[in-house]
């Protein structure tokens, strides 16, 4: 049964700064700040507005500047001495910032079940855990069952998924014949099916429909192993 209680699970908080940043930043600001931190660490300098536009597909420097100025008002970036770039403040502390992702209930790693609904619960985690650059399109589902243990996904874990095209071999949240499950997408000859990572479970072959709801990008180990 899906709980309707609103609560938050935090993973990877390195400091009080990280906790404050997770609640203060919008999804777009989280993504831009993450890019700025990575760029500073990799190149030894802040990114230019042009580089931000290339990274996020902004149509103009003005769009990038508005996001950066919002981060500056919140105290997370500062304009550099040349007046043309902006740098993330206190990089070591900024590394502790988190993405906040909604948990949309539970998903069976076993036999399919009804599509889960929103619980009001969220999870916060360090995007560096999974090499993520943006929180756009991310959702989380709490795993129920043992059909994916061979892929190190246990009962009680939280699966982080992104709304993006799936390829054979991906682990996906899928709506198969009207019911949702977490399985590996497999293409066998001309048939597309879902396969468990536990030999006790049979392959699931759609008879009417198969809709991919999200592709797994990471797992947060909350369950028992």
Number of C-alpha atoms within 10 A of each C-alpha: 6 12 12 12 9 9 11 15 12 15 17 16 17 16 13 11 14 21 17 13 19 21 13 13 20 17 15 14 17 24 20 21 24 23 22 24 22 20 18 15 12 10 9 10 15 21 19 18 20 13 17 20 17 13 12 15 11 15 10 13 15 12 14 20 18 11 15 26 16 15 22 17 10 12 11 20 21 17 16 12 8 7 8 9 16 24 22 27 15 11 16 10 15 20 20 22 28 29 28 26 23 18 25 19 22 27 28 25 28 22 19 19 16 13 18 19 15 15 17 15 18 21 21 20 21 22 22 16 12 13 10 16 17 19 19 15 11 20 22 26 27 24 25 22 17 21 24 25 15 12 13 13 26 25 23 21 21 24 26 22 22 20 16 13 10 16 13 14 13 16 25 26 28 24 21 22 14 15 17 24 28 31 28 24 23 19 14 9 6 6 9 15 18 24 22 25 21 15 11 9 15 14 14 18 16 16 8 8 11 18 15 17 19 24 25 22 16 19 20 19 16 16 14 8 11
